[in-house]
Amino acid sequence: MLANMTIKAFLEETASSSPVPGGGSVAALSGGLAAALTEMVANLTIGKKGYEGLGDEMKAIAAHGAKYREKFVEDIDRDSDAFNEVMAAFKLPKATEEEVEARKAAIQEATKKAALVPLEVAKDAFRMMEAIGTVVEKGNKNAVTDGAVAAMMARTAVLSALYNVKINLGSIKDQDFVREVTKEVEALETKVEDLEKEILSKVVL
């Protein structure tokens, strides 16, 4: 599993001629880093002098971050697995008319999945940004830049995951599916840029 690799091994595998892990897995990793930093700022706020009234809120944020961190770790492999399923579909036999049609259908279904996995990553990373905004605004001021980095990593996770959605949409024949997903992509692209700016505007150094 990619998620069980050391950082060095993961980077070496990413740098190799293998198509996986690629941008989608890296997007998920970016989301995981954003979640981990959010947890860190929350944990550095809990029980600290001057932040006594925020204990319950920060504990909830830390738990929220932990849940998403674990999910993003799983998504590192889910994205690569989805790509491998597309490649496997292309290798299906096509000697008969029936095989050709079955292969086409398998490619389309696998490509839809390859679009939906990074779309889910993008949505989750966007959802994380509300908690990030809270730790930047209310959390331990000594860790405010860590919260800012969390916001930037979450934005990167959203936008990079959406690129992986879009490249897969170009190969999907189901136009209703393409239109619906495109709407979600465009909405997220607009919202995440604005939300990142809003969060970073609260960083006081």
C-alpha positions in Angstrom: 0.0 0.0 0.0 1.2 3.5 -0.9 0.0 4.9 2.4 2.3 2.6 4.4 5.4 3.8 2.6 8.0 6.0 4.2 8.0 9.6 3.0 11.2 8.9 1.1 9.9 5.8 -0.6 6.7 7.5 -1.5 8.5 10.4 -3.1 10.8 8.0 -5.0 7.9 6.0 -6.3 6.1 9.2 -7.3 9.3 10.3 -9.2 9.6 7.0 -11.0 8.2 6.2 -14.5 5.2 4.5 -12.9 2.0 6.5 -13.4 1.0 5.8 -9.8 1.1 7.4 -7.4 0.2 10.5 -9.4 -1.5 13.9 -8.9 -4.6 12.4 -7.4 -2.7 10.5 -4.6 -0.7 13.6 -4.0 -3.9 15.7 -3.7 -5.1 13.2 -1.0 -1.8 13.5 0.8 -2.1 17.3 0.7 -5.5 16.9 2.3 -4.1 14.6 5.0 -1.4 17.2 5.8 -4.0 19.9 6.1 -6.0 17.7 8.5 -2.9 16.9 10.6 -1.9 20.5 10.9 -5.4 21.4 11.9 -5.3 18.8 14.6 -2.0 20.1 15.8 -3.1 23.6 16.2 -6.3 22.4 18.1 -4.2 20.2 20.3 -1.8 23.0 21.1 -4.7 25.1 22.2 -6.4 22.6 24.5 -5.5 23.3 28.1 -3.3 26.3 27.4 -3.4 29.5 29.4 -5.6 32.1 27.8 -7.6 29.5 25.9 -9.5 27.9 28.7 -12.9 28.4 27.3 -12.1 26.7 24.0 -11.3 23.2 25.3 -14.5 21.5 24.1 -14.5 23.2 20.7 -10.8 22.4 20.0 -11.3 18.8 21.1 -14.1 18.5 18.6 -11.9 20.0 15.9 -9.0 17.7 16.7 -11.4 14.7 16.5 -12.8 16.1 13.2 -9.3 16.5 11.8 -8.3 12.9 12.9 -11.3 11.5 11.0 -10.5 13.3 7.8 -6.8 12.6 8.1 -7.5 8.8 8.2 -9.8 9.2 5.2 -7.3 11.1 3.2 -4.7 8.4 3.9 -7.1 5.8 2.5 -7.7 8.0 -0.5 -4.0 8.0 -1.4 -4.5 4.3 -2.4 -8.1 4.6 -3.5 -7.0 7.1 -6.2 -4.2 4.9 -7.5 -6.5 1.8 -7.4 -9.1 3.7 -9.5 -6.5 4.6 -12.1 -5.3 0.9 -12.2 -8.9 -0.2 -12.7 -9.1 2.1 -15.8 -5.9 0.5 -17.1 -7.2 -3.0 -16.5 -10.4 -2.2 -18.4 -8.3 -1.1 -21.4 -6.6 -4.5 -21.3 -9.8 -6.5 -21.6 -10.2 -8.7 -24.7 -11.8 -7.2 -27.8 -11.8 -10.1 -30.2 -15.6 -10.3 -30.6 -18.3 -7.7 -30.8 -19.6 -8.7 -27.4 -16.1 -8.3 -25.9 -15.7 -4.9 -27.6 -19.0 -3.6 -26.0 -18.1 -5.1 -22.6 -14.7 -3.5 -22.8 -16.2 -0.1 -23.6 -18.7 -0.3 -20.8 -16.0 -1.3 -18.3 -13.8 1.6 -19.4 -16.6 4.0 -18.9 -17.5 2.7 -15.5 -13.9 2.7 -14.3 -13.3 6.2 -15.7 -16.4 7.5 -13.8 -15.0 6.0 -10.6 -11.6 7.6 -11.4 -13.4 11.0 -11.5 -15.5 10.5 -8.4 -12.6 9.5 -6.1 -10.8 12.8 -6.5 -14.1 14.7 -6.4 -14.7 13.2 -3.0 -11.2 14.2 -1.9 -11.8 17.8 -3.1 -15.1 17.9 -1.2 -13.6 16.6 2.0 -10.6 19.0 1.8 -13.1 21.9 1.3 -15.1 20.8 4.3 -11.9 20.8 6.4 -11.5 24.5 5.7 -14.2 25.5 8.1 -12.3 23.9 11.0 -9.1 25.4 9.7 -10.6 28.9 9.7 -11.6 28.3 13.4 -8.2 27.3 14.5 -6.6 30.2 12.7 -9.0 32.7 14.3 -9.3 31.2 17.8 -6.5 28.8 18.2 -3.1 29.1 19.9 -1.5 32.2 18.3 2.0 30.6 18.5 0.7 28.1 15.9 -1.2 30.4 13.7 1.2 30.0 10.8 0.6 26.2 11.0 -3.1 26.9 10.6 -2.3 29.1 7.6 -0.3 26.3 6.0 -3.2 23.9 6.7 -5.4 26.3 4.7 -3.0 26.4 1.8 -2.6 22.6 1.8 -6.4 22.2 1.9 -6.8 24.6 -1.1 -4.1 22.7 -2.9 -5.8 19.4 -2.2 -9.1 20.8 -3.6 -7.7 22.3 -6.8 -5.3 19.5 -7.6 -8.0 16.8 -7.0 -10.3 18.7 -9.3 -7.8 18.7 -12.1 -7.8 14.9 -11.8 -11.6 15.0 -12.0 -11.6 17.1 -15.1 -9.1 15.0 -17.1 -11.3 12.0 -16.5 -14.5 13.8 -17.5 -13.0 14.3 -21.0 -13.2 10.5 -21.6 -16.7 10.0 -20.3 -19.6 9.6 -22.8 -22.4 10.0 -20.3 -23.2 13.7 -20.8 -25.6 13.9 -17.9 -22.8 12.7 -15.6 -20.3 15.1 -17.1 -22.7 18.1 -16.7 -23.5 17.3 -13.1 -19.9 16.7 -12.0 -18.7 19.8 -13.9 -21.2 22.0 -11.9 -19.7 20.6 -8.7 -16.2 21.2 -9.9 -16.8 24.8 -11.0 -18.5 25.6 -7.7 -15.7 24.2 -5.6 -13.0 26.0 -7.7 -14.7 29.3 -7.0 -15.5 28.8 -3.4 -12.1 27.4 -2.3 -10.1 30.4 -3.6 -12.4 32.8 -1.8 -12.4 30.8 1.4 -8.6 30.5 1.5 -8.3 34.3 1.2 -10.8 34.8 4.0 -8.9 32.4 6.3 -5.5 33.9 5.5 -6.8 37.4 6.1 -7.2 36.4 9.8 -3.6 35.4 10.2 -2.0 38.0 12.5 1.8 37.9 12.9 
